[in-house]
Amino acid sequence: MLFCITGIDKADSFPLRLANRDAHLKYWADSKSAKVGGPFTNEDGSVMNGSLLIIDVADLATAQKLAKDDPYVIAGLFERHEVRPWKWLLGPQA
């Protein structure tokens, strides 16, 4: 089942994002659940300020557990963080 995980960074938290980025990327690569993902950015793309992931796991409880254990979440990066069931309709499925 697919789930969309979004996080919006706290104000002025770019250094915190960078400090935890390698651990975040490794965590999701090791989970083998991520289908697509990447950061939200400012208008010119120069500053990352949030995250979007689409993951494929068995159920909502598993998605919530994975999201809760994300190094970004543990570090307190996000002002808002959400996990929602998601249905793929457009674009090639990976």
N, C-alpha and C positions, 0 to 999 in steps of 0.2 A: 504494500500500500504506500502511496506517495504522500509526503507531508512537506509543507513549505515552512521554513524557519526564517523569521526576519528579526533583525536587531537594529535598533537605532542608537548610535553612540551618544553618550553624554557629551555635553558641551566641552570643548577644549581637551578632548581625550585622545587626540591623535598619537601623542607619545605612548600612551598606555596600549593603544592598538598595535603600534609597531613593536613594542616590547614583548607582546604575546603572540604575534603573527605566526612565527615559525611553529610554535606549539599548537596553535589553532589549526594550521594547515596540516601538520602531521597527524593530529587527532582525527580529523575528518578523513584523511587518506587511509589511516589505519582502520577506521570504522568500516570501510568498504561499502558504505551506505549512500554516499553522496552521488547524485546523478549530475547535478549542475550547481554551480555556486560562484559567488563573487561579491565584491564590495559595492555598496552604494558610494557615490562620490559627489563632490561639489560640481558645479556647472562645467568647469574646464577639465575635470578629471584629475586634478592635481592632489586632492586630499580625500582619503577614504573616510567615510563617516557612518557606515552601517554595513550590514551583511544580509545576504539572501542565499539560502540553500534550499535545494529540493533534494529530499532523501527518500530512499525506498527501504522501508522496514515493515515488520509484521503488524504493528498496531500503534495506537496513539501513546500508550504507556512507554513503549520502547523509544519512540521519537522524543517524548518529553524527557526521558532519562538521558538520552544522548545530548539533547540540547542543554540540559542542566549541567552536564559534565564538560561542556565546551570550555576550553581555557579562557576564551573571551568572557564568558558568563562568570566563571570563577574569579576572574580578575576584576569584575565589576564594571566592564566597559559599557554595557548597554543601559540606556535610559528606559527603553521599552524593548521587550523581547516577546515573541509570540510563536507558537507552534500550531499549525492548522492543517487538517486534511486537505489534499489538493488533487485535482483531476487534470491529467494531461490532455489537452485538446488540439493545440497547434504546434507545429514544428516537429522536426524529426526526434523520435524518442531514442535516447542513448541506451 
